[in-house]
Amino acid sequence: MDQTSIQTSDGEAATANTLKYMPGFGNDFETESLPGALPQGQNSPQKCNYGLYAEQLSGSPFTAPRGTNERSWLYRIRPSVRHTRRFSNASYPLWKTAPSFDEHSLPLGQLRWDPIPAPSEKLTFLEGVRTITTAGDATTQVGMSAHAYVFNEDMVDDYFFNADGELLIVPQLGAIRVFTEMGIMDVEPLEICLIPRGMMFKILKGGEQTVWRGYICENYGAKFTLPDRGPIGANCLANPRDFKTPVAAFEDKETPCRVHVKWCGKFYVTDIGHSPLDVVAWHGNYAPFKYDLRTFSPVGAIRFDHPDPSIFSVLTAPTEDAGTANVDFVIFPPRWLVAEHTFRPPWYHRNIMSEFMGLIHGQYDAKEEGFVPGGMSLHNMMLPHGPDALAFEKASNTELKPVKLDHTMAFMFETRYPQQLTKYAAELETLQDNYLECWDGLERKFDGTPGIK
C-alpha cells in the first residue's frame, strides 16, 4: 500500500477542525481510533482486535509509588521492535547534550540575543534545533538543556524519539502540528506542548509562512508536574483541567521512512518501510499534552511588595531536595499591577538558580529596550540582573494607580544547575555586545543627609 491514511478517534482524516483532546493533568486516559480496538478489563489479551499488538510504554520504574508510576498500554499495527532496524550513526552538530563544555572565547557574563536568523536552506524541526545552554548530566538523568528551533520544512517521512529527556516546546512564531504515537496536537504561539521521554513523533508546519521559530526545554530529570500551591490553596495558577491530551490517531503508511534517535547525547538513524505512528488505541497516564498559557490564572500582591516569581510557575521538575527544582517553567503573563508604594517590576537580585529567558510576545516589563519577541537572555547563577535603567526610572517615578500589564508573554527555564553556554550561542551573530550597557544609567543617587528621602 503506497499511501498514507491518518485516522482520529472518529475515524476521520485528521484536520485542524476534527482534532479532539481529553482534559486533565496526569489523568488515566483511554481512547481508540477504531471501535473495539481498546481491550476492556485487561491489558494484554491473547489476541487483540483488528490484529493489533499490545505493548507497554513505561515512563517510570515498574515499582515506583502509585502516585508517580507512569505507563501506558498501546495497541498498534506493528510492535515497536519493528520500528527500529539496524542503526547507523547520525549527526546533528548544533544539538548538544550535558555535560557539554564547548570551547569558546566568550567570558562569563549576563547575555542577551536577538532572534536567531531565518535559515537560508531547507530545514526540518529536527535539523533546526540549536542548543543555547546545557546543565547537569543527561546520562545520570539530572539537569536540562535550553534550545531554540527554526525550521521551514515538514518531517514527512522522518520520525524522532529522545531517550535523554522529555521535550517542552514553546512556539514563538508559527503554529506547529505535533503528531505523536498517542495522537495529534496543533500548538500555536502562546501555547506549549510536552512530549514524554522516549515517545515517537514528527513535527509539521501549521499555517502559511516562511519560517517557524520557538524554544525547547529538554528536561533530563524527573518529569514536569504541577507545582504545589501551598497557601494559595486549591485554585489558580495552571489548573489541571486546562491541560489537553490528544485522542488516539494513527498513520497507516507503507512507504520508506526513517527513525532518528537521541540516546546519551548521540544520534542514530534507522530505515524502516512504514510509519511508526501506528497506535490505534491506548490507555494510561504516560502521554503528551498541550496547554494554553492564556488560561494561567496569576496571583499577586494586592497591597504592597510582591511575592517571589515562583508564583508564576506553570510546571516544575522536582529533585530529591524539596523545593529545589531540576527545572521550573515560569511565565510572566498579562496581569494587573496594584501594589501601593512599591517598585513593581522584578527587583534586582542574584540567584542560586540559573535563568534562561525568552519572549514570546510583546514587551517584558523589566526591559524597556532590546529584548524582542524571539530573543533570549541568560543570567547564570549568582550573576546580578534586574530592570534596565529606563525601566527603573519609569517604575520609580510613575503614578502608582492600578495598571493592566497587557500584550505580553515572557517565560523562563530556571534550573538549580549552572548553564554552560554552547559555542554556537557564544558565536551567534545576534548576540548583543552592548547588553550590559542597559544598566549604565543606574548612577549613584545616595545622599547621606539626615531626613533626605
Protein Blocks (a to p, Z undefined) as FASTA:
>chain_A
ZZdddddfkopacdfklpccdedehiacdddfbghkacghiabdfbdghhiacddddfbd
fklcfklgccdddddfbdfklmpccddddddfkbccdddddddfbdcdddddddddddfb
dcdfklmpccfbdehjfklopajdddddddfbdcfkbccddfkbccddddfbhcaddddf
kbccdddehiacdddehiacddddedjdfbdcddddddfbdcdddddekjnomnghjdfk
lpccdddddddddbdddddddeehiacddddfbdfblcfbdcdjbdcddddfklpccddd
fkbgcddfklmcfbdcddfbehiafbdcddddddddfbghiafbdcddddfbdcddddfb
hjafkbmghpaghiacdddehiacdddfklmmmmmmmccdddddehiaddddddfbdcdd
dfklmmpmklcfklmmmmmmmccfbdfbghiZZ
